Amino acid sequence: MKKDHGLLIVLSGPAGVGKGTVCNALRDVDDSIAYSVSATTRAPREGEKDGVNYFFKSESTFKEMIANDRLLEWAKYVNHYYGTPLQYVHDTVGSGTDIILEIEVQGAAKVKERYPEGIFIFLAPPNLAELRKRIEERGTENLDLINERMTVAKEEIEMMAQYDYVVENDQVEKAVQRIQSIVEAEHCRKDRVIEHYRQLAEVK
């Protein structure tokens, strides 16, 4: 059955939970899902490329995007801005292609206000000790920033109730399989397909 409208899939969770790793692994095994590249004012980490991992923007440029309503959502997180360019998302789902957004919890809440029909998945760590270990192993934050991220993470986990699904990232491959199962099930929801089959029933 041809999809007339794609799904907007929102994946978010605490910093360090592995959102980027899971999204990259999903892209490796499923090229039917488009990946929305976020904009940010933070500096690129080693190996990150502009337009691939993020659109790296100056703070003044980012604020212009906010003022011109060119972002589906945006948030300021640990002194940096993050946001999702609006037009690419609209064009992609309008063409019948699913798109996944990898964003912070604050941003996910804003997307839900503007796009409540989206599929919201919270990526959870096995436990907080493992989350801290993952953040420390990145080697990109000092102790104060790690502690700040852990404080924020506890607050974000309390927001899990606002999501449709929770996927534990205990193993990347298993997390990817769970997300694929969610997407497949969502495409089979009655309210997404019933009009298509009603139209078929009317054809003589």
N, C-alpha and C positions, 0 to 999 in steps of 0.2 A: 504494500500500500504506500503510495507516494505521500510524503509529509508536506502539507501545505504550510506548516508553521513549525519552526524548530523550538526546542526547549532551551530556556535559560537556566543553566545549572550553576548554582553558587556554592563554592567550596571555601569554607573559612574555618578558623580555629586559632589557637594561641600561636604566637611566634615560636618557631623552633619545632613545631609539631610535624613538619615535613610536607607542607602544602605544595611547595614547588617540586619536591622530589616525586610526590604522588602524581601531580599533574603531568610532569615530564614522562613518567612511566606509562600513564594512561595514553598519552599521545603516541608513544612508541608502539602500542598494541592496537590502537583504535584511531584511525585517521578520519573517521566520520564525524568526530567532534572537533569543532574549532576551538581555539584557545584565545581568549581575550587578553591582550597585553595591557597591563596597567601603566599609568603614569606615576612618577614619584619624583620628589625633590631630593631624595637621599643619593649619595654618591654610589657609583657602581662598585660592587664587590669584585674580587679577582675572578676573571673569566666571564663576567656578565657583559652582554652586548646590548647596545641601544636598539630598540625596536624588536628585540628577540625576548629578552628577559623582562625588560621594562622600557618605557619611553622616559628617559632621564631628562627632567625639566628644571629650569631655574625656578626659584620661588615666585618671581614676578610673572613668569609665563604661566605657571600653574594657577596663580590667582586670576589671571586674565581668562583662563578656561572656566574657572568657577563663575566669574562675572557674566560670561557669555552663555552659560548653561550648556556647556559642551561636555559635561561629565554626568554619567548615570548616578554616580555616587562619589563622595570624596570624604576623607577623614584625615585628621592630624594625629599621628601616632609616634610617640617618643621623639618629638621635635621635627618630624618630617611629614610632608603631605603625600597621600596616596589617593589615586582615583581611577575610575574606569571611563575611558572615552565612550561617549554615547552613540555616535553615529554607526560605528562598526558593529555594535551589539544589535541595533535595530536592523541594519542591513542583513546581518547573518541569520537571525531567527526568521526574518521576513522571507528569506530565500529557501526556508525549509531545513536549514542546517542547525544542529544543536551547537551550543556554545557554552563553555565552562569559564566561569570567573573565579580566579584565585585571589581572594581579598581578605582584609582584616575583618574582625567581628563588627566593629563600628560601621564599616562600609556595607556589610551584609544587611544590617538593620535598615540602612537607608535605601538599599535596593528593594527590600521587601515592601517599603512604603510606596515606591514608585512602580514596582513590578511584582505584585503579590502572587501572580500565577507562576512565578519561578519555582525551581526545585532547590531547596535550601538544605545543604549537607554540612554538618559540623564534624570536622576531623579532630578526633580526640587522641591524646597520648595514652599509653597504657597506665601511666601514673605520673605524678609530678616529679618524682626523682628522675625518671627517664627523660622527661621533658627538659629538666635542668641540664642533664648530662648532654643532651643533643645540642642545646644552646652553647654550652661551654666548648664542645668539640668543634663548633664552627670557627671559633677563634677570632670572631669579629667584634666582640663586645667586652668591655672591661667589667670588673666585678659589680660596680654600682649599676651599670646598665642591665647586667644579668639579673640582679635582684629586683630592679624595676620591672623587667619583663615578667618575672615570676609573680610579682604582685598583680600585674595586669592579667596574667593568665588565669589566676584564681577567680578574678572578677568575670572573665570571659566564659569560663566553664559554667558559671551560674546562669549565663544567658543561653545555655544549650536548649532550654525549653522552647525557645522561639524558632527552632529549626524543625524541618520535616523528618530528617534522618540523622543518625549519629553513626559514624564509621570510625572504628578504632584503628589507628595506624600502628599496629603491632609489627606487621610485616608489610612492606610496600606492595608486593604482589597481591596479597590478600585484600588490602585496602582497595586496590584498583579493581579487583574482581567484584567487590561489594558495590563499588560505584557503578560499574557496568550493569550489574543486576538491577540497581535502582533505576537507572535510565531506561533499561528495557521494560521494566514494569510500568514506569510512568507513561511510556508510549502506548501501553495497553489499557490505560485507564478509560473507563466507559465514557466519561465526559469529553475525552479527546477524540474518540473514534465514532461515537454514535451517529453524528450527522453524516459522516461518510457512508455508513451502512444504510442509513435511512434513504439517502439519495440513490444508492444502488437498488434498494427495494422498489423505488418509484420508477426505475427504468424498465420499459416494456420491450 
